[in-house]
Amino acid sequence: MSVGMEKSPAQKAKNFPLYRSLPRLVRDPLQEIERIATVAGGQIFRLDFGVFRPYVVTHPDDVQYVLKDNPEGFLRDGTFWRPLHRLFGEGIMSQGERWALSRKVLQPTLTRRHIASMADQMAAIVNDAVEALAEPARSGRPIDVRAELDSLVNTTVLRTFFGNKISMEQNILLAPAFEKIAVAIGLRFLMPFLPHAVPVPGDRAFHEAVRTIDEVLFPLIRENRGRPADDLDFFGVLCGATEIDGSAVGDQWIRDNLVSMFATATETTAGALTWLWPLLDTHLEVAERLYEEIDRVVGRGPVNATHGRDLTYTRQVIQEVLRLYPVGWLFPRQLVAPLTIGGVKIKGGETVLVSPYLTHRLTEFWDRPLEFDPDRFAGGHKAGERRHRYSYFPFGGGPHKCIGEHVFNAEAELMIASILSRFRPVYTTSISERPKIGATLRPRENLQITLRPVA
């Protein structure tokens, strides 16, 4: 496959005019895009919205070229980034000097070694937070899975990575604001080509939520800027950061990074764990193996840092959940200058979309790609499968790979082990395994379960 240079005459990407499949697109836009990607079979194709025609890259060779081999040729800019930029600004979710400074400052708080050093503290926080589930379990009261996971993850993230500098009272304002944004931004993400001058449902809720976030964070930033950064928490390292010339960074830059870290640290974990429960409901053999491992390794709890090394199948389950439902399901890029990818010549300024969700479903690289099978990650890969490095990239890749990967892995393992060491889910409602499209992949319905205490 030609990547980055023309080894053969350049081809045209196959064009899919979406007006021809409008009923299917309206009914389930993600399923229609998935169908188109299957027809394309790993080749680059265009989604033709008429006024907007982005290229979609799915083959791992081409994904690697975009994310890792030539990242400077593709900007985090363009139509799809407009709604995200209004939230995240010029921090770790941007690029250039602002992004480089953000990564340099935040990286020490997110290394594998630092996360490992905090594992006992994180485990204690998780166990305390899971205790809140005991009351509904005793009474048999159903719980809203997403709401409870949001609360559990928010508590863990705030106490572990924000140094308790955001109080629970302030989080009562922040958490709903971020949830409101995740829902409100959906239509803008579906129709990114609409000018912001054209109002759409969700715009008012989005602006109100951003205003709430700013009203909470800016006073906290001013309060913490004069304090010594004794601990490696997000507030401490960001408020103590300086520019390359030694001058202090601005409040806006700190705010942009705090928003980015709060949103990604909570949404990624809560989003992925939300999908675990419907998958366990429909795959009883996976559920039984998961329960058996946690019973054997953790017992009745509490979970602690030493348990992690023996939760092998738990890690496989998490990896497979992320394969089917990567929270960051779409990585938009804008081409800087003309080049050829996969034999297709693309003009500068065009939008290129990279999607883990689509790549993770390519039959060339995944046997039975639509099936939930954690054993495909046993021992690194299942015998007979061809595993390209970029056939699986739920956290992206290259210099812009999510720096919170180790946080997610630690959080997810501890939370699953803590919950299932004490409770078993009893399903009172079922939900579709087809996700709802938006900035992240979310279930179409709220899932409710009853927790049964483990004897």
N, C-alpha and C positions, 0 to 999 in steps of 0.2 A: 504493500500500500504506500502510495506517495504521500509523504508528510513533509511540508515545509519547502519542497522543491518539486519541479516538474520532471519526473522520470519518463513520462509519456504525455501526449497532448492533454491539456486540461479538459475536464469534462464539466458539464453543467449539473448542478445539484437537481435531483428530482423535485419538482414543485407540486405541492398538494394544496390546491385551492379549497379553502375551508368552507366556502359557500356551498360547495357540492355535498358536503356532509353536515350541513347546518343542523338538522334535527338531532343527529347523534352528538354533535358538539354541544348543543344546548343541554341535552339530557345528561351527558357525562363527558365534560371536556377532556379530563385526564385519560379516560378510557379511549377516546377517539385519537388522542395524540399517541397513546400506547399502541393502538392498532396501526397507525401510520408508521411508527418506528419499526414495528414488526415487518411491515411490507418493505420498508427501506432496507432491512436486514443488515444494519451496521454502516450503511453508506450515508453520507451527509445528505440531508434533505432540507427543503424550505417549507415553512408553514406560511401559507399565503393568506394574510388577512386583508389583502387589497392595498391599504395604505401602509401596511407594516408587514415585512417578509423576512423574519429572522431565519438564519441557518441553524440547524440542530445537529450537533456532533454526538455520536454515541459509541463509535468503535474505540476500544481502549487505546489503540495506537494514536488516534487523533485527539482523544482526551488527554493523553500524556503530553502531546505536543502543545496543546493549549495551556494546560495548567502548570506543567513542569519544564518542558524543553524550551519554550519561548514565551514565558509569562509577560515579558516586557512588550510583546507585540499585541497584547490583549488587555484592555483597560477595564477596570470596574466602573464602567460609565455607560451612558446611553439610556435608552427608553426604560428598560426594566429596572434600572437603579434609581430612577427618580423618586418613587415612593419610599424606598429604603433609605436614600440619602437624606430625606427630610426628617427621618427618625435618628439615624446613626451619625450623620455629620462627617467630620474629618478625623476620625479616630482609627481604631484597629480594623474597622470595616471599610476603610477607604484605601488609598494607595499613595505612592510617592513619599515625600519626606514625612508627612503627618503619620502615615501608616508605619513607616520604618521606625520612627521614634516610639510609637505606641507599642510595636512588637518588642523593641529593645527593653522598654520599661516593664511591660507586663510578663515577658517570657520567664523571668526568674520565679514568679509566683505559680507557674503552671508546668514546670518541668516534672518529669516522672519521679525524680528523687524527692522534690519538695512535696508533691502530692503524697508520696509514700510516707514521708515524715509526718504528715497530717492525718494519716489514715485512722489512728486510734481516736483522735479528736472527732473526725468526721463520723466514725462509727458510733461514738457516744451520742452525738447530736441526732443521728438517724434513729437510734433506738429510742431516744426521748420523744422524737416526733412521731414515731410509729405507735407509741403508747396511746396517742390520741384516738387510735382506731379501736381500742379495747372497749370503749363504751358502746358504740354502735354494734360491735360484735356480740357483746353480752346481751343487748336488747333485741338483736335480730333486725335492727333498722338498716335498710339498704343505704348504701353510700354512692354518691356520684364519683366515679373513678377519676375523671379529669380534675374535678375540684379538689379532691383529697390529695392527688399527686402534686398538683400545683402548690398546695399548702406545705406538703412534706418537702418538696424540692426547694421552695422559697426559704423555708426555715433553715434548711441545711446550708444553702448557698450564702445566706446573709450571715449566719453565725460563723461559718468556716472561712469565707473568702472576702467578706466586707468588714471583718473585725468588729462586728456588733455596732458599727457606726451608723447603721440604719436601724432605727428602733422598730419594734413590731407595730407601733402606732403609725409610723411613717410607711411601713410596708403595707398596711391596710389601704393606704392610698395608692401606692406604687403597683402592687400586684394586679388589682383590677384594671388599672390604666394600661398595663402591658397586655393583659388579656383582651381589652377592648381594641387595642391597636391590631392584635393578631387577627381579629375578626373583621375590623373595619377596612383593613388594607387589602382584603381579598379581591374585591372588584377591580381596584386599581391594578393589582397584579395580573388579573385575567385580561384586562384591557389597557396595557401600559401605554399604548399609543394615544390615548385620550389626553388632550392638553389639560393641565391643572386648572385652567380657566373654565373648563367645563365641569360643573359640579356633578358628583355621583353619590349615591347612597354610601354612607360610611365616612365621607369627608369630614363632616362636623364632629363625629365621634372621635375620629383620628386626631383632629386639632385640639379638641378638649383634653384628650388623654395625654398628648405631648405637653400641653400646658401644665397639667397636673404633675407630670414627671419633673418638669423644669422647676416648678414651685417647691418641690421637695428637695431636689438635688442641689440647686445652686446655693441655698443657705448652708447646706451641709458641707459643700466644697469650701466656702469662705470660712466656715468654722474650723475645718480640719487643715487648712493650708499652713497654719502657723505651728502645728504640732509636729514633733519629731516622728519620723517613720520608723518606729521600733520593730514593727512586724511586717512580714511580707503579705499584706492584704492589699486588695485593689485600691482602696482609698489611700492607704499609706504611701504606696509606691507612686501613684499618679499625682497626689498632692505634693510629693517631694521631688517631682521630675523637673528637669530644666531643659531648655533648648540647647542646640548644638553650641551656640555662642555663650552659654552659661546663664542666660536670663531665665526667669521663671516662665513656665508655660501658662497659657491663658485658661480661665475658668471654663470656657466653651470646650476646649480640647479635653479637659478632664471630664466634663459632663458627657461628651460624645463617647468616650471610652467606658465610663461607668454604665451608660445606657447599653452599649454594645455587650459588655460582659454580663450585665444582669439579664438581658434578654436571651443571650445565647446559652448561658449557664443554666437558666431555668427552662426555657422553651425546648431545648434539645433533649434534656433528660425527661421532663414530664411528657413531652410529645412522644418519644420513643416508648416509654413505659406504658403509655395509654394503649398502644397497640398490642402489648404483651397479652393482656387479659382476653380479648376476643380470640386471639390465636390459641391460647391454652384451652379455651372453651371448645374449639373445634378440632383440637389435636390432643386427644386425651393421653396418647402414649408419650408425647413430649411432656405433658404436664406431670404424669406419674414419674418419669425419670428425673425431672427437675425437683419434684417434692422429695424423692428418695435421696438425691444428692444433698439437698439442704438439711434434711433430717439427719443424715449421716455425719455431715461436716459441722453443722451449727447446732444441731439438737433443738432444744426449746429456746435457745438464745441466752443472753443477747449476742448478736453478731459482733465480732471484733476483727481487727486488721489481719490477724494471722489466718483467719478462715479463707481469705481471698485466694491463696495459692492452691487450695484444694477444690475450688468451685469451678472445675473445668467445664462441665456441661452447662452451667449457668452462663459462662462466658460465650459458649457456642450459641446458646439461645439468644443472647443479646446481639451477637454478630448477625444472626439470621434475621432478627427483627429489623435491624438496620439495613440489611440487604433489601428486604421487601418494602420497608417504609423509611427510607433515609429522610431525616427531618429537613435537612437542606437538600431538597429534591431538585433544585434548579440553580445553576450558577451562570448568570448572564455575563457576557463580556462584549466589548466593542473593539473591533479590529482597528489597529493604529494605521496600518498601511496595507496595500494589496499583497496577498500571498496565496499560495496554493496549499490546501489541506486535503489529504485523502484524494488527490487528483482533481479537486474542485478549486478553481480560481475564484477568490472572493475579494471584492473591492474594499479599500480602506473605509472606515466609518460604519461598516455593516455590523449588525448584532449577531453574535454567535452564542447559542445556548448549549451548555453542557449539563446533562441530567443523569445523576447517579440512578435515579428511579428507572430510567429507560435502559441504561447500560447494564444494570443488575438483572435485567430480564432478557438479555441476548442469549439465544439458544446456542450460539457458537461457543460461548464461554461458561454457560450454566446449564447443567442437566436439570430438566423439569423446573424451569426458572420460576414458575408461578406457585410451586409447592413450598410449604413451610417445612424445612428440613435442616435442623441444626447440625446434623451429622456431616453436612457438607463442609463444616469447619473443623471436624475432628482431625487432630494432627496437622492443622494448617490448611489442608485441602483434602478432598475426597478422591480416592484413586480413580483415574480415568478422566478427571476433569482437567481442562486446560485453564490454568489460572494466570491470567495476565495481571501485572501489578495494578493496572488501572481498569480491571474488570470489576473491582470492588473499591469504592472510594467514598464512603459515607461522610467523611470529614474533609473532602476535597483533596488537593494535592499541591505540590510545589511550594513556593514561598508563601502563598496565601492559604495554605492548609490550616484548618481550624486549630488554634493553639490550645483549645480547651478539651482536646481528645482524652487526655489522661484524667481530667476532672470527670468527664462523662463516665468513663469506664469504672472509676472508683465509686462514684455515686450510684450508678446503676446496679453494680454487683452488691453493694451494701444494702441498698433499699430493697431489692428483690429478696435477698437472703433474710433480712430482718422481718419483712412482712410475712413471707412464707414459712419462716420458722415458728411463727405464732398463729397464723390464720390460714384457712383454705377458702378460696372464693366459691360462692354459690351464685350462679347466674340467674338473675331475676328478669333480665331483658337481654336480647341479642342485638348485635349491630352488624351492619354490612362491613365486609372486609375491603370494600371499595372506598378509597379515601376521597375527601373533599379537597378540591384544588384551591390553592391560595399561596401565600408566602411560605407556609409550611403545609405538610400533609396532615389533615385531621380527620377523625371519624365523622361520618355524616350525622350520626345521632349521639346523644349522651348515653354512655354505658353505665348502668347501675348494677352493683353486685352486693350480696350479703356476705359478710365475713364470718366464717365459723371458727371459733377458737380450736386450736389443735390440742387434743388431750395429752 
